[in-house]
Amino acid sequence: MDDWSGDVAQVAEWDAQLEELLLQVGDVFPRADLRRRAAACVRGLLGPVSRKNGWQLAEYAGWRRPDGQQHLLDRAKWDVDELRDRVRRYALDGLADGGGGVLVIDETGFAKKGQTSVGVARQFTGSLGGVFPCQIGVFAAWATTRGATLVDREIYLPQVWTDDRERCAAAQVPGTVGFATKPRLAEKMIDRVLPELPENTWLAADEVYGRDGGFRSFAESRQLPYVVNVPSAQTVLPKPGWRRIDKLAAAADEGEWQLIEAGPSQTGSRWWQWWIRRIVDPEEPVGAAAQGQPWYGRWMIARRRPETPDDLDYYLAWGPADTPPEHLAHVAGARWRVEEAIKLGKHQCGLADYEVRHWHGWYRHITLSMLAAAFLAVQAAADGFGVPPPPQEAVGGDEPEEEPKGGSTRTPPVPSSSSPTPRPRSAGSLRSSTRHPRPRAAGSPTDCGGHAGDGITRPTPTSIIEEAGPVNSP
C-alpha cells in the first residue's frame, strides 16, 4: 500500500498556514461574524466547488442560504483596500527570492451581461477572444523565480459608463471616479506597490501599455526599469529619421540575432532568437541621469522563434546601461507570468465566478480571490513546488499550452478546517513593510519564466486529498 502519511501531514501544514493567514488579516473585518464569513469564503474559494458564487460557497460552508456571503460582499463595513495591501505584502514576502523580480501589468475580461452590472459594455478582450459584453479588470502581478501571483486590481470603466453619472450612482461607483485609460489605471497600481518593491525590480507589460508614451515616461520618472511590448509600427529613433521598429529589425543581418533562453516550459527550456540594439538619442544621451543615480540606456528588441522567423514580437526597454541582453530577454519572457497568475485565479480561486453588480462587490470578491490565489502561490513556493498549473482547456485569447510530458499534473491539497491551529502570529506583520526603494543597478538576470504559449509549469505539490469537509456554519 502507498504511504499517505506524508501527504496528510502536508494537508495539515497547509491548513495551519491558511489559518494563520486568516488570523493575520482578521482585523480587517471589524466584527466576529464578518471574520467567520470571510474565512469561510476564502476556504470555499480554495475548495473543490464547481462554480464559486454565493450559493455554492454558502453550501460548501454548510449554510442554507447565501445571505451571509452576499452581505459580506455588499453591505458589510470593512476596508477592502486594506485587505488588498495585506495581500500584496504577503505575496512580496512569501515569493521573495533574495533578488529582484518583475512587476507585470495586464488586463483580462470577465464575460458578464446586463445594463446595471458595473463596467459591463461591448468591448474587446483578448481573454475572451474578441468583442463581447464584459467587464475588464486591470491587474498587477508579482513574479519571481519562486512563483507569481496577483497583487493589485482596478476595474476599467468605459466612457459610456463615466459619461452617465446616474448609471454610475446606481452601481455605487464613487462620485470621484472618472474615466481613466488602462495605462492610467496601471500607473495608480504601480504607485501603490512601488515603495515596497525590492531592489532590481523591473516592469513588464503588453503593447496596450507599451505603446503609450506617457506610461513609459511614468516608469522612467519613478526609475522603474521596463521591457514592454510595442506594435510593429512603433517608431523608435529620434528626429531626424524616425524609423519603424519592424523595418529596422527586418534590415538586421542574420548574425545580429542571438539565441537566448527566455524561461522554462513544461517540456524544458524555451529558446528564442533575439535582436537587441541600443537606441542612441542625440537629444538625451544614453547615460544621462541625476547625480548619484545609475546611468540608463534604451533598447529596441525583436523576438522570433527559430522555426518561424517571419513572426516577430517587438519591445522597447529602458534600464541600467550595463544590463546584459540575457536579463532583458528574461524580463520580456516574464511578461507572460501575469497570464499564469490570472488563470490560476480564474480556474482555482473563483476570480471570475462572482455574481455581484456593484462597484464595491466587484472589488471585494476580486480581492478575496487574490488572497486565496496568493496563499496557493506562497505555500507552493515554501514547499519547493511551483504554482499549480490551471486546467489545460483552451481559453479564448490565450496562447495554447503544451501538454505536459511524463504524466499528468496534480492539484495542490485543499486545506481542511479540522487540522490543528498554529499559535497565532501578530497581524502587524502584514501592516507594514520593511522594504525601501534603492537606486537600481543591473545584476544577474532574474529568471522569471517564459511565454504563456510555452506552457510554463514547475513541479506541483503532491495532492492526495481533493475534497475537504465543509466549514461549520457560524
C-alpha positions in Angstrom: 0.0 0.0 0.0 1.1 3.6 -0.6 2.3 5.6 2.3 -0.1 8.5 2.6 1.2 9.9 5.8 3.5 12.5 4.2 0.6 13.9 2.1 -1.8 14.0 5.0 0.9 15.9 7.0 1.2 18.3 4.2 -2.5 19.0 4.1 -2.4 19.6 7.8 0.5 22.0 7.4 -1.2 23.9 4.6 -4.4 24.2 6.7 -2.3 25.5 9.6 -0.7 28.1 7.4 -4.1 29.1 6.0 -5.5 29.5 9.5 -2.5 31.7 10.4 -3.1 33.9 7.3 -6.7 34.3 8.1 -5.8 35.3 11.7 -3.3 37.9 10.3 -5.9 39.6 8.1 -8.8 39.1 10.5 -8.7 42.6 12.0 -9.7 44.0 8.5 -13.1 42.7 9.4 -14.3 44.6 12.5 -17.0 42.1 13.6 -16.7 38.4 14.5 -19.5 37.3 12.2 -17.7 39.0 9.3 -14.4 37.3 10.1 -16.2 34.0 10.1 -17.9 34.7 6.8 -14.6 35.9 5.2 -12.8 32.9 6.4 -15.5 30.6 5.0 -15.4 32.5 1.7 -11.6 32.0 1.3 -11.9 28.4 2.2 -14.6 27.9 -0.3 -12.6 29.7 -3.0 -9.8 27.3 -2.3 -12.1 24.3 -2.1 -13.5 21.9 -4.7 -16.5 24.0 -5.6 -17.6 23.9 -9.3 -18.7 27.5 -9.5 -17.6 29.7 -6.7 -20.6 32.1 -6.5 -22.6 33.0 -3.4 -24.9 30.0 -3.4 -22.2 27.4 -3.9 -19.8 29.0 -1.4 -22.7 29.0 1.2 -23.4 25.3 0.5 -19.7 24.5 0.9 -19.7 26.3 4.2 -22.8 24.4 5.4 -25.2 27.3 5.2 -28.7 27.0 3.9 -28.8 30.4 2.2 -26.1 32.8 0.6 -27.3 35.8 2.6 -24.2 35.9 4.7 -21.9 35.8 1.7 -23.9 38.4 -0.1 -23.8 40.7 2.9 -20.0 40.3 3.1 -19.6 41.5 -0.5 -22.3 44.2 -0.5 -23.4 46.0 2.7 -20.9 44.9 5.4 -18.5 47.6 6.5 -14.8 46.5 6.1 -11.8 48.0 4.3 -11.2 46.2 1.0 -8.2 48.4 0.2 -6.5 47.4 3.5 -7.0 43.8 2.6 -5.5 44.5 -0.8 -2.4 45.9 0.9 -2.2 42.9 3.2 -2.4 40.5 0.1 0.4 42.5 -1.6 2.7 42.4 1.4 2.0 38.7 2.0 2.9 37.9 -1.7 6.0 40.1 -1.7 7.3 38.4 1.4 6.3 34.9 0.5 7.7 34.9 -3.0 10.9 36.8 -2.2 13.9 35.0 -3.7 16.7 37.2 -2.4 17.0 39.2 -5.6 14.7 41.3 -7.7 11.6 40.4 -9.5 9.2 41.6 -12.2 6.1 43.6 -11.7 3.8 42.6 -14.6 0.7 44.6 -15.8 -2.1 43.1 -17.9 -5.9 43.1 -18.2 -8.4 40.3 -18.5 -12.1 40.2 -19.4 -15.0 38.7 -17.4 -18.0 37.7 -19.5 -21.0 39.5 -17.9 -24.3 40.8 -19.2 -26.8 43.5 -18.2 -27.1 47.2 -18.1 -26.7 47.6 -14.3 -23.5 45.5 -13.7 -20.7 47.9 -13.1 -18.4 48.4 -16.2 -20.2 46.0 -18.5 -20.1 47.1 -22.1 -19.3 45.6 -25.5 -15.5 45.8 -25.6 -12.5 43.9 -26.9 -10.8 41.5 -24.6 -8.1 39.0 -25.6 -9.0 36.6 -22.8 -12.4 36.0 -24.4 -11.1 36.3 -28.0 -13.0 39.3 -29.4 -15.6 41.9 -28.7 -18.1 40.7 -26.1 -20.3 42.2 -23.3 -17.9 42.0 -20.5 -16.2 43.7 -17.6 -12.4 44.3 -17.8 -10.1 44.3 -14.9 -6.5 45.6 -15.0 -4.2 43.6 -12.8 -0.7 43.8 -11.4 1.2 40.5 -10.7 4.4 39.9 -8.9 6.8 37.3 -10.4 10.0 35.9 -9.1 11.9 32.7 -9.5 9.6 31.2 -6.8 6.2 31.9 -8.3 3.8 34.6 -9.4 0.5 36.0 -8.1 -1.8 39.0 -8.4 -1.1 41.9 -6.1 -3.4 44.7 -7.2 -6.5 45.3 -9.3 -8.6 48.0 -10.9 -11.8 47.8 -12.9 -11.9 49.6 -16.2 -15.0 51.9 -16.7 -15.6 52.7 -20.4 -16.7 56.2 -21.3 -20.3 55.1 -21.9 -20.3 54.5 -18.1 -18.4 57.5 -16.8 -20.5 59.8 -19.1 -23.7 58.5 -17.4 -23.4 59.6 -13.8 -26.9 58.3 -12.9 -25.9 54.8 -14.1 -22.6 55.1 -12.1 -24.5 56.1 -9.0 -26.9 53.1 -9.3 -23.9 50.8 -9.5 -22.4 52.6 -6.4 -19.4 54.0 -8.3 -17.9 56.7 -6.2 -18.6 60.2 -7.5 -14.8 61.0 -7.6 -14.2 58.2 -10.2 -14.0 59.4 -13.7 -12.8 58.0 -17.0 -9.2 56.6 -16.9 -7.5 54.6 -19.6 -5.9 51.3 -18.8 -2.4 52.7 -18.7 -3.6 55.3 -16.2 -5.1 52.6 -14.0 -1.8 50.7 -14.2 0.0 53.8 -13.1 -2.2 54.0 -10.0 -1.3 50.4 -9.1 2.4 51.0 -9.7 2.5 54.0 -7.4 0.9 51.9 -4.6 3.3 49.0 -4.9 6.5 50.8 -5.8 7.5 51.8 -2.2 7.6 48.1 -1.2 9.3 46.6 -4.2 12.8 45.1 -3.7 15.9 46.3 -5.4 16.4 45.4 -9.0 12.7 45.2 -9.8 11.7 45.5 -13.4 8.4 46.3 -15.1 6.8 44.3 -17.9 3.6 45.0 -19.9 2.0 44.2 -23.2 1.5 46.7 -26.0 -1.7 48.3 -24.6 0.7 49.9 -22.1 4.0 49.8 -24.0 2.7 51.9 -27.0 1.6 54.6 -24.5 4.5 57.1 -24.3 3.0 58.5 -21.1 3.2 55.1 -19.5 6.8 54.7 -20.4 7.7 58.2 -19.2 5.8 57.5 -16.0 8.0 54.4 -15.3 11.2 56.3 -16.1 10.2 59.1 -13.8 9.9 56.5 -11.0 13.3 55.0 -12.0 11.5 51.7 -12.7 13.3 49.8 -15.5 11.0 48.2 -18.0 10.7 45.9 -21.0 7.3 46.5 -22.7 5.7 45.2 -25.9 5.1 47.7 -28.7 3.3 47.3 -32.1 5.2 46.7 -35.2 4.6 50.3 -36.4 6.3 51.7 -33.3 8.8 54.5 -34.2 11.9 54.3 -32.2 14.6 56.6 -33.5 14.6 60.3 -32.7 14.2 63.1 -35.2 15.5 63.4 -37.8 14.9 59.9 -39.1 12.0 58.4 -37.3 12.0 54.6 -38.2 9.6 51.8 -37.5 10.9 49.1 -35.3 9.8 46.3 -37.7 11.7 48.0 -40.6 14.8 48.2 -38.5 14.6 44.6 -37.4 13.9 43.4 -41.0 17.1 45.1 -42.1 19.3 43.4 -39.5 21.9 40.8 -40.6 21.2 37.2 -39.5 24.4 37.4 -37.5 22.9 40.0 -35.2 20.3 37.6 -33.9 21.2 35.9 -30.6 19.8 32.6 -29.3 18.8 33.3 -25.6 16.8 31.2 -23.2 13.6 33.1 -22.3 12.5 30.9 -19.5 11.3 27.4 -18.5 8.3 25.5 -20.1 6.6 22.2 -19.4 9.0 20.4 -21.7 12.2 22.0 -20.5 13.5 25.4 -21.6 12.3 27.7 -24.3 14.9 29.3 -26.6 14.2 32.3 -28.8 16.2 34.4 -31.3 16.6 38.0 -30.1 17.7 41.1 -31.9 18.7 43.7 -29.2 20.0 47.1 -30.2 20.8 50.2 -28.1 18.9 53.3 -29.1 21.1 56.4 -29.3 19.2 59.6 -28.7 21.2 62.7 -29.5 18.8 64.9 -27.6 19.1 62.9 -24.5 22.4 61.0 -24.5 22.4 57.5 -23.1 23.7 57.6 -19.6 22.2 60.9 -18.7 20.9 60.6 -15.1 20.6 62.5 -11.9 23.7 62.9 -9.8 24.4 59.7 -7.8 21.9 57.6 -9.9 22.8 54.7 -12.3 23.1 55.6 -15.9 20.3 54.4 -18.0 20.1 53.1 -21.6 17.4 52.4 -24.1 17.0 49.3 -26.3 14.8 48.2 -29.2 14.2 44.5 -29.2 12.7 41.9 -31.6 12.0 38.3 -30.8 11.2 35.3 -33.0 11.0 31.6 -33.0 13.8 29.9 -35.0 11.2 27.8 -36.8 9.0 30.8 -37.7 11.4 33.7 -38.4 8.7 35.9 -40.0 6.6 36.0 -36.9 8.1 38.6 -34.6 7.3 40.4 -31.4 8.7 43.8 -30.6 9.7 45.6 -27.4 11.1 48.8 -26.0 13.3 48.7 -22.9 14.8 51.2 -20.5 17.1 50.4 -17.6 20.6 50.5 -16.2 23.1 50.9 -19.1 25.1 47.8 -18.3 22.1 45.5 -18.3 23.1 42.3 -20.3 20.9 41.1 -23.1 20.1 37.9 -21.2 18.4 40.0 -18.5 16.3 41.9 -21.0 15.2 38.6 -22.5 14.2 37.2 -19.2 12.1 40.3 -18.3 10.4 40.1 -21.6 9.6 36.5 -21.0 8.3 37.2 -17.5 5.6 39.4 -19.1 3.5 36.3 -19.6 3.6 35.4 -15.9 0.5 37.6 -15.3 -1.4 35.2 -17.7 -0.3 32.4 -15.4 -1.5 34.2 -12.3 -4.8 35.2 -13.8 -5.5 31.7 -15.0 -4.7 30.4 -11.5 -7.1 32.9 -10.0 -9.9 32.1 -12.5 -9.6 28.3 -12.6 -8.8 27.6 -8.9 -9.8 30.6 -6.8 -13.1 31.8 -8.4 -11.7 35.0 -9.7 -14.4 35.2 -12.4 -17.3 33.4 -10.6 -18.8 36.4 -8.9 -22.4 37.4 -9.3 -22.2 40.9 -8.0 -23.4 44.1 -9.8 -22.0 47.0 -7.8 -18.6 48.6 -7.6 -17.8 47.6 -4.0 -18.9 44.0 -4.6 -16.6 43.6 -7.5 -13.5 44.9 -5.6 -14.4 42.7 -2.6 -14.8 39.5 -4.5 -11.7 40.0 -6.6 -9.6 40.9 -3.5 -10.7 37.8 -1.6 -9.9 35.7 -4.6 -6.5 37.3 -4.8 -5.9 36.4 -1.2 -6.8 32.7 -1.9 -4.5 32.7 -5.0 -1.7 34.3 -3.1 -2.0 31.6 -0.4 -1.6 28.9 -3.1 1.4 30.6 -4.7 3.2 31.3 -1.4 2.6 27.8 0.1 3.7 26.1 -3.2 6.9 28.3 -3.1 7.5 27.5 0.6 7.2 23.8 -0.1 9.6 23.9 -3.0 6.9 23.5 -5.6 5.8 25.8 -8.4 2.4 27.4 -8.7 -0.1 24.7 -9.6 -1.0 25.0 -13.3 -4.5 25.8 -14.4 -6.5 23.2 -16.3 -5.4 22.8 -19.9 -8.7 23.7 -21.6 -8.4 26.4 -24.2 -9.3 29.9 -23.1 -10.1 32.4 -25.9 -7.3 34.9 -26.5 -4.7 32.9 -24.5 -2.0 31.1 -26.4 -2.3 27.3 -26.4 -0.3 25.5 -23.8 1.6 22.3 -24.5 0.6 19.1 -22.9 3.0 18.0 -20.1 5.2 15.0 -20.8 5.7 12.1 -18.4 2.2 12.0 -16.9 -0.4 14.4 -15.7 0.0 17.1 -13.1 -1.9 17.1 -9.8 -3.5 19.9 -8.0 -2.5 21.1 -4.5 -4.2 19.8 -1.4 -7.3 21.7 -0.3 -6.9 22.8 3.4 -9.4 21.4 5.8 -10.8 23.2 8.8 -10.2 20.2 11.0 -6.4 20.4 11.2 -4.5 21.8 14.2 -4.4 25.5 14.5 -0.9 27.1 15.0 0.0 29.7 17.5 -1.4 33.0 16.2 1.0 35.4 14.8 0.5 39.2 15.2 -1.4 40.8 12.4 1.1 43.6 12.5 3.4 41.5 10.3 1.2 42.4 7.4 0.5 46.0 8.3 3.9 47.5 7.4 6.8 46.7 5.1 10.5 47.0 5.7 11.3 47.4 2.1 12.7 50.7 0.9 13.4 51.7 -2.7 17.0 52.0 -3.6 18.8 53.0 -6.7 18.6 50.1 -9.0 21.7 48.6 -10.7 22.0 45.9 -13.2 22.6 42.5 -11.8 22.4 38.9 -12.8 19.4 38.1 -14.9 16.2 37.3 -13.0 14.8 34.1 -14.3 11.1 34.8 -14.0 9.6 32.4 -16.5 8.7 32.4 -20.1 5.9 32.9 -22.6 2.4 31.8 -21.8 2.4 29.8 -25.0 5.4 27.9 -23.7 3.2 26.1 -21.3 5.1 27.1 -18.2 4.9 24.8 -15.2 7.1 23.8 -12.4 6.8 20.7 -10.1 3.4 20.8 -8.4 2.5 20.0 -4.8 1.6 16.4 -4.2 -2.1 16.0 -3.8 -3.9 13.2 -2.1 -7.0 14.9 -0.6 -9.0 16.7 -3.3 -12.0 17.4 -1.1 -12.1 18.7 2.4 -15.1 18.7 4.7 -17.3 21.8 4.7 -16.7 24.6 7.1 -19.1 24.6 10.0 -21.8 27.3 10.0 -21.0 30.3 12.1 
